[in-house]
């Protein structure tokens, strides 16, 4: 059995892709997952994957199974990035920007489905004032002026680095980690 979080991209953002969390939990339960829980309204689903479950040993296949089920059951296309509690904890510990310099809610981790094919030099011309660091499968960001003012969007990251991406601020990451541990 493996505990995971599915980080779904673009749910309940700006009035688009509205999903009730009860419906989202229902999709995960129907897929055979246990201990399903959601955190806030933006597509963070913690679950336990039983041994022998399809996609058990293939993270990208599991993300595809979840994405397809959400599409067929809820009519919403969304990207899915998965992390275990250990992977999330490691990513949070690696965050290189001191919290005192920028409010915690302005610190983000952009979770990638794979290690990028290209380095961050591909993003050098995009919002250069926003500090960023690539560590493993995560891009760590600090937005001194706020993330809404940044031009460093998920679409740009995906197209230039050849990855699937979704982002969460540090307080949300902490809530997710608390639920994964609980």
Buried (B, 14 or more C-beta within 10 A) or exposed (E): EBBBBBBBBBBBEEEEBEBEBEEBBBBBEEBEBEBBBBBEBBBBBBBBBEEEBEBBEEBEEBBEBBBEBBEEBBEBEBBBBBBBBEBBBBBBEEBEBEEEEBBEEBBBBBBBBEEBEEEBEBBEEBBEEBBBBBEEBBBBBBBBEEBEEBEBBBEBBBEBBEBBBBBBBBEBBBBBBEBBEE
